[in-house]
């Protein structure tokens, strides 16, 4: 007997092939039958009519930071609401394990680092996670049986270094004995099912003390030793971030990426490829590592987002503005002193110069302050400004845009929420994205879901992209769009029997209304442990989500079921050839 039968669905199976109407039966967590409508004779415990609805494989998000959130939110919201059934975590060199059992202070260091570098509320990390593990295996075991989505995790290089080197991980180099210990610890994690190594060399990544995170101190020989270790385990990967990921790679960064993937004999993915027609040289430069890797026997995949992810900013809290060269020092000052400095015309002029300079890289996109929209305000002086464009307010006041923005924020003691309007929303940039997506080493992803919770909300990229494909720009057909969200990432990670609607595959499925599929606007909610805020977005048109055959969501409401699997390398992933 079937557990469930979905009748007359428009099946888009993830392969990119034509859509077709079919009945799909589920038994024991897998797809038991895909057949012509009305031809399934086996009885089912439950069934539903899906006439007019699209049935697709569950979406796979290749870059998330749900490592902590899954402990207080097993449903990985809002990703699961938007059809995501599998998430890849442990990215950018940051994981919650391993932790040294004899140094309880390491957990506090990790919490403060994650709060700073990934924008996770410190109160949520302290109250929502029990931090009871030491080894990576214990961390995975702590999640097993309690999550609603499938989740796999890389091992963060920073955690490996901290475990072996203690505080010397920041600024120090491992001795030969420490390097051996780091490799042994890493092998243990992959034996337990870790997906491989994630690391960062990015200048934007600092710990809770404001110091460069541990992996930024690693030399190439250390990274290559860890990469070779990855290649000794089945179904493993590399994920790496360098400063050039945000704009254009240096020659040294290209060499490092190519050497790492060649040493491992495993794919390496990075994020995020920013596509902007105003910077036409960026995409060719960022794809040079992929071309060189193939010649060297490796593979490098660039992740890129198919939507423009809205981000809120503030002069009062840590955000992307702090990463503009020269801005971090000013924005780290106590609020009264910060306001005083921001009101100094000479300082503002220098800040503007730095923000619009080549050294600002991709953050130059944030320098057009006249295009910012005012969000939430907190003072009588700013009443009525929410939703207005800074340029319009500045014209009324006879001020330049940045001066106007500073005065608005100062009236709110810098709590004002700011929404920068994207500069790359033009037809030429979208045409360039369409062409770039066709490259064999470019893949959709980079949501950062689970991180930067009160600043951005990338999780809805799946539904917003599908809505755009069906009713908006229509840059790719639905069948291609679904493949880009399902089979493509599943194949990159070597997921066994996931990513397609095919008999024998795991029944990770999303049922949606093609006339309505979309994502609502990002709104600030306070539903994290400690009443901490995050941005959320409602899914529109998602009828049902099933993970391993069990319904986890119906009409944007979680069912309470937790059928997800902690996906372990080797058992749940196979080795992906780089040849």
C-alpha positions as CSV (number, residue, x, y, z in Angstrom):
1,X,0.0,0.0,0.0
2,X,1.2,3.5,-0.8
3,X,1.5,6.0,2.0
4,X,0.4,8.9,-0.1
5,X,-0.7,9.4,-3.7
6,X,-0.5,12.8,-5.5
7,X,-2.9,12.7,-8.5
8,X,-2.8,14.6,-11.8
9,X,0.2,16.8,-10.8
10,X,2.2,18.7,-13.5
11,X,5.5,17.0,-12.8
12,X,8.7,19.0,-13.4
13,X,11.1,16.3,-12.5
14,X,14.4,18.2,-12.1
15,X,16.2,16.8,-15.1
16,X,15.3,19.8,-17.3
17,X,13.0,17.5,-19.4
18,X,9.5,18.5,-20.5
19,X,6.8,18.8,-17.8
20,X,4.2,16.1,-17.8
21,X,1.0,15.2,-16.0
22,X,1.4,12.2,-13.7
23,X,0.3,10.4,-10.5
24,X,3.1,10.1,-8.0
25,X,3.0,7.5,-5.2
26,X,5.1,7.6,-2.1
27,X,6.0,4.6,0.1
28,X,8.5,4.3,3.0
29,X,9.9,7.7,2.3
30,X,10.7,7.2,-1.3
31,X,9.0,7.7,-4.7
32,X,7.4,4.4,-5.4
33,X,5.7,5.1,-8.7
34,X,5.4,7.8,-11.3
35,X,2.7,6.9,-13.8
36,X,0.1,8.2,-16.2
37,X,-2.9,9.7,-14.5
38,X,-5.5,7.2,-13.4
39,X,-3.2,4.1,-14.0
40,X,-2.1,3.6,-10.4
41,X,-4.1,0.7,-9.0
42,X,-2.4,0.3,-5.7
43,X,-4.3,1.7,-2.7
44,X,-3.0,4.7,-0.7
45,X,-3.5,5.6,2.9
46,X,-4.0,9.2,1.9
47,X,-4.3,11.0,-1.5
48,X,-4.8,14.5,-2.9
49,X,-5.8,16.0,-6.3
50,X,-3.0,18.2,-7.6
51,X,-4.7,19.2,-10.9
52,X,-3.3,22.6,-11.9
53,X,-0.4,22.4,-9.5
54,X,3.3,21.8,-10.2
55,X,5.1,19.0,-8.4
56,X,8.9,19.5,-8.2
57,X,11.8,17.9,-6.3
58,X,12.5,19.7,-3.0
59,X,14.9,22.6,-3.5
60,X,18.5,22.2,-2.4
61,X,20.2,25.3,-0.9
62,X,23.9,25.0,-1.3
63,X,25.0,27.7,1.1
64,X,23.4,28.2,4.4
65,X,24.4,28.9,8.0
66,X,21.6,26.9,9.8
67,X,24.2,25.2,12.1
68,X,22.8,26.9,15.2
69,X,19.2,27.7,14.2
70,X,18.2,24.1,13.7
71,X,18.5,23.6,17.4
72,X,15.6,26.0,18.2
73,X,14.0,25.9,14.8
74,X,14.1,22.3,13.3
75,X,12.1,23.6,10.3
76,X,14.8,25.9,9.0
77,X,12.4,28.7,8.5
78,X,11.9,30.4,6.3
79,X,13.8,28.2,3.8
80,X,11.5,25.2,4.2
81,X,8.5,27.5,3.7
82,X,9.9,28.3,0.3
83,X,10.3,24.7,-0.7
84,X,13.8,23.9,0.5
85,X,14.1,20.4,1.7
86,X,17.9,20.1,1.9
87,X,20.4,22.6,3.2
88,X,24.2,22.7,3.2
89,X,25.7,24.2,6.3
90,X,29.1,24.7,8.0
91,X,30.2,27.2,5.3
92,X,32.8,30.0,5.2
93,X,35.1,28.3,7.7
94,X,32.6,28.6,10.6
95,X,31.1,25.6,12.5
96,X,30.0,25.0,16.1
97,X,32.2,21.9,16.3
98,X,34.6,20.5,17.2
99,X,34.9,22.2,20.6
100,X,37.8,21.4,23.0
101,X,36.4,19.5,25.9
102,X,38.9,21.0,28.4
103,X,38.3,24.6,27.3
104,X,34.7,25.6,28.0
105,X,35.7,29.2,27.0
106,X,35.9,28.0,23.4
107,X,32.1,27.8,23.2
108,X,31.9,31.4,24.3
109,X,34.5,32.5,21.8
110,X,32.6,30.6,19.0
111,X,29.3,32.2,20.0
112,X,30.8,35.7,19.9
113,X,32.6,35.0,16.6
114,X,29.3,33.7,15.0
115,X,27.5,36.7,16.3
116,X,30.0,39.1,14.8
117,X,30.8,37.4,11.5
118,X,27.5,35.8,10.6
119,X,25.1,38.2,12.3
120,X,23.5,35.7,14.6
121,X,22.0,37.2,17.8
122,X,24.2,36.4,20.7
123,X,21.2,35.9,23.0
124,X,19.8,33.3,20.6
125,X,23.1,31.4,20.5
126,X,23.3,31.4,24.2
127,X,19.7,30.5,25.0
128,X,18.8,28.4,21.9
129,X,21.7,26.0,21.8
130,X,22.9,23.7,24.6
131,X,26.5,23.4,23.4
132,X,26.8,19.9,24.9
133,X,29.1,18.4,22.3
134,X,32.8,18.2,21.8
135,X,33.5,16.2,18.6
136,X,32.0,16.8,15.2
137,X,30.3,13.4,15.4
138,X,28.6,14.5,18.7
139,X,27.4,17.7,17.0
140,X,25.9,15.7,14.1
141,X,24.3,13.2,16.6
142,X,22.8,16.1,18.5
143,X,20.8,17.1,15.4
144,X,19.9,13.6,14.2
145,X,16.2,12.8,14.6
146,X,15.1,16.3,15.5
147,X,15.2,18.2,12.2
148,X,12.5,18.7,9.5
149,X,14.9,19.2,6.6
150,X,17.8,17.2,5.3
151,X,21.1,18.9,6.4
152,X,24.8,18.3,5.6
153,X,27.7,20.1,7.1
154,X,31.2,21.0,6.2
155,X,33.9,21.3,8.9
156,X,34.9,24.9,9.6
157,X,38.6,25.5,9.4
158,X,38.3,28.1,12.3
159,X,37.0,25.4,14.6
160,X,39.7,23.0,13.7
161,X,42.4,25.6,14.4
162,X,40.9,26.7,17.7
163,X,40.5,23.1,18.9
164,X,44.2,22.3,18.3
165,X,45.9,25.7,18.8
166,X,43.6,27.4,21.4
167,X,44.0,31.2,21.4
168,X,47.1,30.9,19.3
169,X,44.8,30.0,16.3
170,X,44.4,33.7,15.8
171,X,47.8,35.0,14.7
172,X,49.8,31.8,15.1
173,X,51.1,29.0,12.9
174,X,50.7,25.3,13.8
175,X,53.8,23.3,14.8
176,X,54.3,20.0,12.9
177,X,52.7,18.2,15.8
178,X,49.7,20.6,15.8
179,X,49.3,20.2,12.1
180,X,49.2,16.4,12.5
181,X,46.6,16.8,15.3
182,X,44.5,19.1,13.1
183,X,44.5,16.6,10.3
184,X,43.6,13.7,12.7
185,X,40.7,15.8,14.0
186,X,39.6,16.6,10.5
187,X,39.7,12.9,9.4
188,X,37.6,12.0,12.5
189,X,35.0,14.6,11.5
190,X,34.8,13.2,7.9
191,X,34.6,9.7,9.2
192,X,31.6,10.9,11.2
193,X,30.0,12.2,8.0
194,X,31.2,15.8,7.6
195,X,31.1,16.9,4.0
196,X,34.6,18.3,3.8
197,X,36.4,21.5,4.5
198,X,35.2,25.1,4.5
199,X,37.6,27.9,5.0
200,X,37.9,31.7,4.7
201,X,40.7,34.0,3.9
202,X,38.3,37.0,3.4
203,X,39.3,40.3,4.9
204,X,35.7,40.9,5.9
205,X,35.7,38.1,8.4
206,X,36.6,39.1,12.0
207,X,35.9,37.4,15.3
208,X,34.1,38.7,18.3
209,X,37.2,40.6,19.4
210,X,37.6,42.3,16.0
211,X,40.6,40.2,15.1
212,X,40.9,38.3,11.8
213,X,39.3,34.8,12.3
214,X,41.6,31.9,12.8
215,X,41.6,30.5,9.2
216,X,42.8,33.8,7.8
217,X,46.1,33.1,9.4
218,X,46.6,29.8,7.6
219,X,49.3,29.6,5.0
220,X,48.8,27.8,1.7
221,X,50.7,24.7,2.8
222,X,48.2,24.2,5.7
223,X,45.2,24.7,3.3
224,X,46.7,22.2,0.8
225,X,47.3,19.6,3.5
226,X,43.7,19.8,4.6
227,X,42.6,19.7,1.0
228,X,44.5,16.5,0.4
229,X,42.8,15.0,3.5
230,X,39.4,15.8,1.9
231,X,40.4,13.7,-1.1
232,X,40.8,10.6,1.2
233,X,37.1,10.4,2.0
234,X,34.1,9.5,-0.1
235,X,31.5,12.1,-1.0
236,X,33.4,15.1,0.2
237,X,33.8,18.7,-1.0
238,X,35.6,22.0,-0.5
239,X,34.1,25.4,0.1
240,X,36.3,28.5,0.4
241,X,36.0,32.3,0.6
242,X,38.7,34.8,-0.2
243,X,38.6,38.6,-0.4
244,X,38.3,38.5,-4.1
245,X,35.0,36.6,-4.0
246,X,33.3,40.0,-3.4
247,X,34.7,41.7,-6.5
248,X,37.6,40.3,-8.5
249,X,40.2,37.6,-7.6
250,X,43.9,38.3,-7.4
251,X,46.3,36.1,-9.2
252,X,47.3,34.6,-5.8
253,X,43.7,33.8,-4.9
254,X,43.2,32.0,-8.2
255,X,46.4,30.0,-7.7
256,X,45.2,29.0,-4.2
257,X,41.7,27.9,-5.4
258,X,43.1,25.9,-8.3
259,X,45.8,24.2,-6.1
260,X,43.2,23.3,-3.4
261,X,40.7,21.6,-5.8
262,X,43.5,19.8,-7.6
263,X,45.0,18.6,-4.4
264,X,41.7,17.3,-3.1
265,X,40.4,16.0,-6.5
266,X,37.1,17.3,-5.3
267,X,34.9,20.2,-6.4
268,X,35.3,23.6,-4.6
269,X,32.5,26.1,-4.5
270,X,32.6,29.7,-3.5
271,X,30.2,32.6,-3.1
272,X,29.0,34.9,-4.2
273,X,29.4,35.9,-7.9
274,X,28.0,39.4,-8.1
275,X,26.8,40.2,-11.7
276,X,26.5,43.8,-12.7
277,X,26.6,45.1,-16.3
278,X,28.3,48.3,-15.0
279,X,31.4,46.1,-14.2
280,X,31.6,43.9,-17.3
281,X,35.1,42.7,-16.5
282,X,34.0,41.0,-13.2
283,X,32.4,37.9,-14.5
284,X,35.2,36.8,-16.9
285,X,37.7,37.4,-14.2
286,X,35.8,35.4,-11.6
287,X,35.4,32.4,-14.0
288,X,39.2,32.2,-14.7
289,X,39.6,29.8,-11.7
290,X,37.0,27.5,-13.1
291,X,38.8,27.3,-16.4
292,X,42.2,26.7,-14.9
293,X,40.8,24.1,-12.4
294,X,39.5,22.0,-15.2
295,X,42.9,21.9,-16.8
296,X,44.5,21.0,-13.5
297,X,42.1,18.1,-12.8
298,X,39.8,20.0,-10.4
299,X,36.5,21.9,-10.5
300,X,35.6,25.3,-9.1
301,X,31.9,26.3,-9.0
302,X,30.8,29.9,-8.5
303,X,27.5,30.4,-6.6
304,X,25.3,33.3,-7.7
305,X,21.9,34.5,-6.6
306,X,19.1,34.7,-9.2
307,X,17.4,37.6,-7.3
308,X,18.4,40.9,-5.8
309,X,18.4,40.2,-2.0
310,X,17.2,43.2,-0.1
311,X,19.5,44.2,2.8
312,X,18.8,46.6,5.6
313,X,21.5,48.8,6.9
314,X,22.1,51.0,10.0
315,X,24.8,53.3,11.2
316,X,24.1,52.0,14.7
317,X,24.8,48.2,14.3
318,X,27.3,46.1,12.5
319,X,26.4,45.7,8.8
320,X,27.9,45.8,5.4
321,X,28.6,49.5,5.8
322,X,31.2,48.6,8.4
323,X,33.1,46.7,5.7
324,X,33.7,49.7,3.5
325,X,37.4,50.6,3.9
326,X,37.9,53.2,6.6
327,X,34.3,53.0,7.8
328,X,34.7,50.3,10.4
329,X,36.8,52.4,12.7
330,X,34.3,55.2,12.8
331,X,31.2,53.0,13.0
332,X,32.8,51.1,16.0
333,X,33.0,54.2,18.2
334,X,30.5,54.8,21.0
335,X,27.3,56.3,19.6
336,X,27.7,59.9,20.8
337,X,31.3,60.0,19.5
338,X,30.2,58.3,16.3
339,X,27.5,60.9,15.7
340,X,30.0,63.7,16.3
341,X,32.4,62.2,13.8
342,X,29.7,61.6,11.2
343,X,28.6,65.2,11.5
344,X,32.1,66.4,10.6
345,X,32.0,67.5,6.9
346,X,35.7,66.6,6.4
347,X,35.2,63.1,7.8
348,X,32.0,62.6,5.7
349,X,33.9,63.6,2.6
350,X,36.7,61.1,3.3
351,X,34.2,58.4,4.0
352,X,32.5,59.1,0.7
353,X,35.8,59.1,-1.1
354,X,36.7,55.7,0.4
355,X,33.3,54.3,-0.3
356,X,33.5,55.2,-4.0
357,X,37.1,54.1,-4.5
358,X,38.4,51.0,-6.2
359,X,39.6,49.5,-2.9
360,X,35.9,49.4,-1.8
361,X,35.3,46.6,-4.4
362,X,31.8,45.4,-4.5
363,X,30.9,47.7,-1.5
364,X,31.0,50.6,-4.0
365,X,27.4,49.5,-4.7
366,X,26.5,51.0,-1.2
367,X,27.9,54.4,-1.9
368,X,24.8,56.0,-3.7
369,X,23.2,57.2,-0.5
370,X,20.6,59.3,-2.3
371,X,19.0,56.1,-3.5
372,X,18.5,54.7,0.1
373,X,15.0,54.4,1.4
374,X,14.3,55.2,5.0
375,X,12.9,52.3,6.9
376,X,11.8,52.2,10.6
377,X,12.4,55.5,12.5
378,X,12.3,56.1,16.2
379,X,12.0,59.9,16.9
380,X,9.4,62.6,16.5
381,X,11.9,64.5,14.3
382,X,11.7,61.6,11.7
383,X,8.0,61.1,11.8
384,X,6.7,60.6,8.3
385,X,10.0,59.7,6.7
386,X,9.6,55.9,6.6
387,X,9.3,54.8,3.0
388,X,10.8,57.9,1.5
389,X,13.9,58.2,-0.7
390,X,16.9,60.1,0.8
391,X,17.4,62.2,-2.4
392,X,13.9,63.6,-2.1
393,X,14.3,64.5,1.6
394,X,17.8,66.0,0.9
395,X,16.4,68.2,-1.9
396,X,13.8,69.6,0.5
397,X,16.4,70.3,3.2
398,X,19.0,71.7,0.8
399,X,21.6,69.1,2.0
400,X,23.7,66.6,0.1
401,X,22.4,63.0,0.4
402,X,24.9,61.6,2.8
403,X,24.6,64.6,5.1
404,X,20.9,64.3,5.0
405,X,21.1,60.5,5.8
406,X,23.4,61.2,8.8
407,X,21.1,63.8,10.3
408,X,18.1,61.5,10.0
409,X,20.0,58.7,11.7
410,X,21.4,61.0,14.4
411,X,17.9,62.0,15.3
412,X,17.2,58.3,16.1
413,X,20.5,57.8,18.0
414,X,21.6,55.8,14.8
415,X,18.8,53.3,15.1
416,X,17.2,54.3,11.8
417,X,16.7,51.4,9.4
418,X,18.1,52.1,5.9
419,X,17.3,50.2,2.7
420,X,19.7,50.7,-0.2
421,X,18.1,50.5,-3.6
422,X,20.0,48.1,-5.9
423,X,22.1,49.6,-8.6
424,X,22.2,46.5,-10.7
425,X,18.5,46.1,-11.5
426,X,18.8,47.2,-15.1
427,X,18.0,45.2,-18.2
428,X,21.6,44.8,-19.2
429,X,22.5,43.3,-15.8
430,X,19.6,40.8,-16.0
431,X,20.7,39.8,-19.6
432,X,24.2,39.3,-18.3
433,X,22.9,37.1,-15.4
434,X,20.9,35.0,-18.0
435,X,24.1,34.4,-20.0
436,X,26.2,33.7,-17.0
437,X,23.8,31.1,-15.6
438,X,24.5,29.0,-18.7
439,X,28.1,28.5,-17.7
440,X,28.8,24.9,-16.6
441,X,30.6,26.1,-13.5
442,X,28.0,28.6,-12.3
443,X,25.2,27.5,-9.9
444,X,22.4,29.2,-8.2
445,X,22.8,29.7,-4.4
446,X,24.5,31.8,-1.8
447,X,21.4,32.6,0.3
448,X,23.3,32.7,3.6
449,X,20.0,31.6,5.2
450,X,20.4,31.3,8.9
451,X,22.9,34.2,9.0
452,X,22.8,38.0,9.0
453,X,19.3,37.5,10.4
454,X,18.3,41.1,11.0
455,X,20.1,42.4,7.9
456,X,19.1,40.3,5.0
457,X,16.7,37.5,4.0
458,X,18.1,35.4,1.2
459,X,16.1,32.2,1.9
460,X,13.1,33.1,-0.4
461,X,15.3,33.1,-3.5
462,X,13.7,29.9,-4.7
463,X,10.1,31.1,-4.8
464,X,10.9,34.6,-6.0
465,X,13.0,33.2,-8.8
466,X,10.3,30.8,-9.9
467,X,7.7,33.6,-9.8
468,X,10.0,35.7,-12.0
469,X,10.5,32.8,-14.4
470,X,6.8,32.2,-14.8
471,X,5.3,35.7,-14.7
472,X,8.2,38.2,-14.6
473,X,11.3,38.5,-16.8
474,X,11.0,34.8,-17.9
475,X,14.7,34.5,-18.3
476,X,14.6,30.7,-18.2
477,X,11.8,28.2,-18.7
478,X,10.2,26.6,-15.6
479,X,11.8,23.2,-16.3
480,X,15.3,24.8,-16.4
481,X,14.6,26.9,-13.3
482,X,13.6,23.8,-11.3
483,X,16.7,21.9,-12.5
484,X,18.9,24.8,-11.3
485,X,17.3,24.6,-7.9
486,X,17.3,20.8,-7.5
487,X,19.3,18.5,-9.6
488,X,22.2,20.9,-10.2
489,X,23.1,21.4,-6.5
490,X,22.3,17.7,-5.7
491,X,24.8,16.6,-8.4
492,X,27.4,19.0,-7.2
493,X,27.3,17.5,-3.7
494,X,26.9,14.0,-4.9
495,X,23.6,13.5,-3.0
496,X,22.4,10.0,-3.3
497,X,18.9,9.6,-4.9
498,X,17.9,13.2,-4.3
499,X,17.2,16.2,-6.6
500,X,14.8,14.5,-9.0
501,X,11.3,13.0,-9.2
502,X,12.3,9.5,-10.1
503,X,11.1,6.1,-8.9
504,X,13.4,5.0,-6.0
505,X,14.5,8.5,-5.1
506,X,13.8,10.0,-1.7
507,X,10.4,11.7,-1.7
508,X,11.6,15.2,-1.1
509,X,8.9,17.1,-2.9
510,X,7.4,20.6,-3.2
511,X,3.9,21.2,-4.6
512,X,3.1,24.7,-5.7
513,X,0.6,26.9,-7.6
514,X,2.4,28.2,-10.7
515,X,-0.1,31.1,-10.9
516,X,0.9,32.4,-7.5
517,X,4.4,31.1,-6.6
518,X,6.3,34.1,-5.1
519,X,7.8,35.5,-1.9
520,X,6.4,38.2,0.2
521,X,8.3,41.3,1.3
522,X,11.0,40.9,4.1
523,X,9.5,42.0,7.4
524,X,11.2,42.2,10.8
525,X,9.9,39.8,13.4
526,X,11.1,39.0,17.0
527,X,10.8,35.2,17.3
528,X,14.4,34.1,18.1
529,X,15.4,33.0,21.5
530,X,15.9,36.0,23.7
531,X,13.3,37.9,21.7
532,X,16.0,38.6,19.1
533,X,14.9,40.0,15.7
534,X,15.3,38.6,12.3
535,X,13.9,39.3,8.8
536,X,11.3,36.9,7.6
537,X,9.4,36.5,4.3
538,X,6.2,34.6,3.7
539,X,6.0,32.0,0.9
540,X,3.2,32.5,-1.6
541,X,1.7,29.7,-3.6
542,X,3.5,26.8,-1.8
543,X,0.8,24.2,-1.2
544,X,2.9,21.4,0.4
545,X,6.4,20.4,1.2
546,X,7.4,16.8,1.9
547,X,10.8,15.6,3.3
548,X,11.5,11.9,3.0
549,X,7.9,11.3,2.2
550,X,6.4,13.1,5.2
551,X,4.6,16.4,4.9
552,X,6.4,19.1,6.8
553,X,4.5,22.1,5.5
554,X,0.9,22.7,4.2
555,X,-0.2,26.1,3.1
556,X,2.8,27.9,4.7
557,X,2.1,26.2,8.1
558,X,4.6,23.7,9.6
559,X,3.0,20.4,10.5
560,X,5.4,19.6,13.4
561,X,6.9,16.5,11.7
562,X,10.7,16.2,11.8
563,X,11.5,13.6,9.1
564,X,14.7,15.2,8.0
565,X,18.1,13.4,7.8
566,X,21.5,14.5,8.8
567,X,23.2,13.8,5.5
568,X,26.6,12.2,6.1
569,X,29.4,12.0,3.6
570,X,29.8,8.5,2.0
571,X,26.6,7.2,3.3
572,X,24.4,9.9,1.8
573,X,26.8,11.4,-0.7
574,X,29.0,9.9,-3.4
575,X,32.3,11.2,-4.7
576,X,31.8,13.7,-7.5
577,X,34.3,13.4,-10.3
578,X,36.3,16.5,-11.2
579,X,37.5,15.0,-14.5
